[in-house]
Amino acid sequence: MEHYEKVHVPLVRATPKLQSIDVHRVAKTVYGGEGIFLIARMTFADRASFDQAMASAENKAAGKDLMSFAAGAVTLLVTDDTSDT
């Protein structure tokens, strides 16, 4: 966790267009998803901002770092906020 907190999260925070990053440690798995112990949620204003961020050098550096310690153990998802629908 030290590398994640001291190296990886600062790299992620440098991603252009990033509005916020929230990191949560999983306290309990109620059903499915065994082995998930950490969830990080990155938010962007819109899909265009997300696309620009994902193409940035800063995000590529964060992705390279992520693969250095979590390759094969990480799942990345893209979601759409449906709370206003």
URSUL-V924229 format. One record per residue. N is the residue number from 0. RES is the residue in one letter. PHI is phi in whole degrees, -180 to 180 (999 if undefined). Layout:
n,res,phi
N,RES,PHI
N,RES,PHI
This chain:
n,res,phi
0,M,999
1,E,-61
2,H,-62
3,Y,-58
4,E,-74
5,K,-94
6,V,-115
7,H,-68
8,V,-60
9,P,-60
10,L,-63
11,V,-64
12,R,-60
13,A,-80
14,T,-65
15,P,-60
16,K,73
17,L,-69
18,Q,-85
19,S,-162
20,I,-134
21,D,-118
22,V,-116
23,H,-130
24,R,-86
25,V,-72
26,A,-87
27,K,-161
28,T,-99
29,V,-86
30,Y,-157
31,G,65
32,G,60
33,E,-57
34,G,89
35,I,-80
36,F,-122
37,L,-146
38,I,-127
39,A,-117
40,R,-116
41,M,-104
42,T,-118
43,F,-134
44,A,-63
45,D,-163
46,R,-65
47,A,-63
48,S,-64
49,F,-60
50,D,-61
51,Q,-64
52,A,-63
53,M,-65
54,A,-86
55,S,-77
56,A,-62
57,E,-64
58,N,-68
59,K,-63
60,A,-66
61,A,-65
62,G,-65
63,K,-63
64,D,-63
65,L,-57
66,M,-68
67,S,-71
68,F,-129
69,A,-134
70,A,-57
71,G,83
72,A,-120
73,V,-118
74,T,-122
75,L,-110
76,L,-125
77,V,-115
78,T,-124
79,D,-114
80,D,-74
81,T,-111
82,S,-67
83,D,-96
84,T,-101
